Each structure stands twice: as structure tokens, then as C-alpha cells.
């Protein structure tokens, strides 16, 4: 994930402890894109994932999963390495682990599923970082949300979702949901299984993640 520090583009990396080592801590490291030694940003246990917005925003977010806490928590992180305050509106109840969250390119909002329970109705929860408020957007067109990514303009969210069953098996699709709740289905199909869509920085293209159930068989003779 790219970030900037005093105008210098940098790349941040999350490192897990080496196999066999007793530490459960994870490290967040940064290194300049143009090279040079890596630097430790911070190290702590229960550190989940992190994301940074695009310039000119310098907002970075990381999350923590604490087995003893009823909530999954989010924190603002300064790219220079200073851990900031907790996003109180971003607390979400621990249910079956955290599937996915995404920081908007403009650094103003986080999107996550309202509930991590697969039996719950699919809804997006949007955390506004400036007002410290949250609101929910139902997505009845999706039976189960697989993955989500903000559009390049931060005005809508791209979803990969399970969309029901039919005569030819399960169906999945790629949907776009704007901040008013308007939903547009871009693709729908049974194979491959569509998991998520990542927009290009200019918003003109989508990279799709999918899982194919197609396989081939060969008959081998005299081997």
C-alpha cells in the first residue's frame, strides 16, 4: 500500500513472525519506492490489516482483532509511524471473524459488511471518518457479499456477491452500489464464481477476481 512521508512516495509492508519464533506480534514496515533501508512503523499483537488513501490524502487505517474483546476495532495511523486515535464509530461486533474492509481513495470513509454473520441480510456499513458517524445500506440483490472495493471516485462500492441458485447451480455477480443505495448489476454468471472487482486508479477498468469450477481430464496411455 502506497503512502507518502514529507512528499516521498513509500511502500508499506506487513510482516509476520518467522516460523518457530515465540512472538505473536506483527510488524508494519515502510520503505521508499525509490529504494533504501526499510523502517519499522510499529509492532503489536492482534494487528489485522492496513490501508492508505491516495494522495493528496495522507490517511492510513489499521484494524485490530482481540479475542477477549466483543468488538473489532479500527485506528487511524500516521504514515510517519504515529498510531492515532481509535475510530469509535467503526467498532463492529465480532462475528465469525472479519471478512473484509476497504478505505475509500479520498480517505474519508471505510466500508465493511454490517454483519459478518452469513445468515444475516446483506448490508454495507459506511463509516464517515470526518463526522465519526456510521450508516447502513441494504443490498437485497446480493445473497452473500464476498468482497468489496471503493470506486476510484469514492462515490460507490464494487461488490462481488453470491446471488442465488438456479437450474445450473449457484450464481454470483459483480454489483455497484452508490452511497444513496442505488444498485447496478454489472455481471452475473455461474462459472467462474465472481468474488470481487478492483477498479483502476482512473476508474475506467475493473480487474475481476474469480474462481473457476471448470476442470479437464486426459486419458494417458503407455506412461
C-alpha positions in Angstrom: 0.0 0.0 0.0 1.5 3.3 -1.0 1.8 6.2 1.3 3.7 9.5 1.4 6.0 10.9 4.0 7.0 14.5 3.5 6.3 14.2 -0.2 8.3 11.0 -0.6 6.3 8.0 -2.0 6.7 4.9 0.1 5.5 1.4 0.3 4.3 -0.2 3.5 4.5 -4.0 4.2 3.1 -6.2 7.0 5.5 -8.8 8.3 4.5 -11.9 10.3 7.0 -13.5 12.8 9.3 -16.2 11.4 8.3 -19.8 11.8 9.3 -21.2 15.2 9.7 -17.8 16.8 7.7 -17.3 20.0 6.5 -13.8 19.2 2.9 -13.3 18.0 3.5 -9.7 17.1 3.2 -8.4 13.6 5.3 -5.6 12.2 4.3 -2.8 9.8 7.4 -1.7 7.8 7.8 1.1 5.3 10.3 1.5 2.5 10.8 4.3 -0.1 9.7 3.3 -3.6 13.0 4.6 -4.9 14.9 2.2 -2.6 16.8 2.4 0.7 16.5 0.6 4.0 13.2 -0.4 5.5 11.9 1.3 8.6 9.7 0.0 11.4 6.4 1.8 11.7 5.0 -0.2 14.6 4.8 -3.6 16.1 2.0 -5.1 18.1 -0.2 -8.2 18.6 -3.6 -8.7 17.1 -2.8 -6.3 14.3 -5.0 -7.2 11.3 -4.7 -5.3 8.0 -3.9 -1.7 7.0 -4.8 0.6 4.1 -3.8 4.1 3.0 -5.7 6.6 0.9 -4.3 8.1 -2.3 -2.6 11.5 -2.4 -3.3 14.2 -1.5 -4.9 12.4 1.4 -2.4 11.0 3.9 -4.9 9.0 5.9 -4.0 5.4 6.8 -6.1 2.9 8.8 -5.4 -0.3 10.5 -7.6 -2.8 12.4 -7.3 -5.0 15.5 -8.9 -8.3 16.3 -8.8 -9.0 20.0 -10.2 -12.4 21.1 -11.0 -11.1 24.5 -12.9 -8.1 23.1 -16.5 -8.2 21.8 -15.6 -5.7 19.1 -13.3 -5.5 16.1 -11.7 -2.1 16.2 -10.2 0.5 13.8 -7.5 3.0 14.3 -6.0 6.0 12.3 -2.3 5.7 11.5 0.0 8.5 10.6 2.2 7.3 7.6 5.2 8.6 9.5 4.5 5.9 12.2 2.4 7.6 14.9 -0.5 5.5 15.9 -3.6 7.8 16.2 -6.9 7.6 17.8 -9.5 4.9 17.6 -12.4 5.3 15.2 -15.2 4.8 17.7 -17.9 4.7 15.2 -16.0 1.9 13.4 -16.4 -0.6 16.2 -18.1 -3.7 14.8 -19.3 -6.8 16.7 -17.0 -9.8 16.4 -18.9 -12.4 14.4 -17.1 -15.3 12.7 -14.0 -13.1 12.1 -13.7 -10.0 9.9 -14.1 -10.8 6.2 -13.1 -7.6 4.5 -13.0 -3.8 4.8 -11.8 -1.0 2.4 -10.7 2.6 2.9 -12.0 5.0 0.2 -9.4 6.5 -2.1 -10.1 10.0 -0.8 -9.5 8.8 2.8 -12.9 9.9 4.0 -14.8 6.6 4.6 -14.5 3.0 5.4 -16.8 0.3 4.0 -17.5 -3.0 5.7 -20.3 -5.5 6.0 -22.8 -4.6 8.7 -22.7 -8.1 10.0 -20.1 -10.9 9.5 -22.8 -13.5 10.0 -23.5 -15.2 6.7 -27.2 -15.7 7.8 -27.8 -12.0 8.2 -29.3 -9.8 5.5 -26.5 -8.3 3.3 -25.9 -4.7 4.2 -23.0 -2.3 3.8 -21.9 -0.1 6.7 -20.2 3.1 5.8 -18.0 4.9 8.5 -17.5 8.6 7.8 -14.1 9.5 9.3 -14.7 13.2 9.4 -18.1 13.2 11.2 -17.4 9.9 13.1 -20.8 8.5 12.1 -21.9 5.3 10.5 -24.9 4.4 8.3 -26.1 1.2 6.7 -27.0 0.5 3.1 -29.1 -2.7 2.4 -28.1 -4.7 -0.7 -31.0 -7.1 -1.3 -29.7 -8.0 -4.7 -26.8 -9.8 -3.0 -27.4 -13.0 -1.1 -23.9 -13.1 0.4 -21.2 -10.5 -0.1 -17.7 -11.9 -1.0 -15.6 -8.8 -1.4 -15.8 -5.0 -1.7 -13.7 -2.2 -3.1 -14.4 1.5 -3.4 -14.8 3.0 -6.9 -11.9 5.3 -7.9 -14.1 8.4 -7.3 -15.1 7.2 -3.8 -18.8 7.6 -4.7 -19.7 4.0 -4.9 -18.6 0.5 -3.9 -17.9 -2.5 -6.2 -19.1 -5.9 -4.8 -18.6 -9.5 -5.6 -21.6 -11.5 -4.3 -23.5 -14.8 -4.3 -26.8 -14.1 -6.0 -28.8 -17.3 -5.5 -29.2 -20.7 -7.1 -30.8 -21.9 -10.3 -31.1 -24.9 -12.6 -27.4 -24.6 -13.4 -26.1 -24.3 -9.9 -25.1 -21.2 -7.8 -24.9 -17.8 -9.4 -22.6 -14.9 -8.5 -22.2 -11.4 -9.8 -20.4 -8.1 -9.7 -22.5 -5.2 -8.4 -22.0 -1.4 -8.0 -23.7 0.3 -5.0 -23.7 4.1 -4.7 -24.0 6.0 -1.5 -27.8 6.5 -2.0 -28.3 2.7 -2.1 -28.8 2.5 -5.9 -27.5 -0.9 -7.1 -26.4 -1.8 -10.6 -25.6 -5.4 -11.6 -22.7 -5.4 -14.0 -22.1 -9.1 -14.5 -23.9 -12.3 -13.4 -23.0 -15.9 -14.0 -22.4 -19.4 -12.6 -18.9 -20.1 -13.8 -16.5 -18.6 -13.0 -17.5 -17.7 -9.4 -17.1 -13.9 -9.3 -15.5 -12.8 -6.0 -14.6 -9.1 -6.3 -13.7 -6.2 -8.6 -10.8 -3.8 -8.2 -11.1 -0.5 -10.2 -8.1 1.1 -11.9 -7.0 4.4 -10.4 -8.6 6.3 -13.3 -11.9 4.3 -12.9 -12.0 3.2 -16.5 -11.3 -0.5 -16.0 -12.0 -3.3 -13.5 -9.8 -6.2 -12.5 -12.0 -9.2 -11.5 -11.2 -11.9 -9.1 -12.9 -15.1 -9.8 -12.8 -18.8 -9.0 -13.4 -21.3 -11.9 -15.0 -24.7 -11.3 -14.1 -25.9 -14.8 -11.6 -28.8 -15.0 -10.3 -31.0 -17.7 -9.5 -34.7 -17.9 -7.0 -36.6 -20.1 -6.6 -40.2 -20.9 -2.9 -41.3 -20.6 -1.7 -44.4 -22.4 1.7 -46.2 -22.2 3.0 -44.0 -19.4 
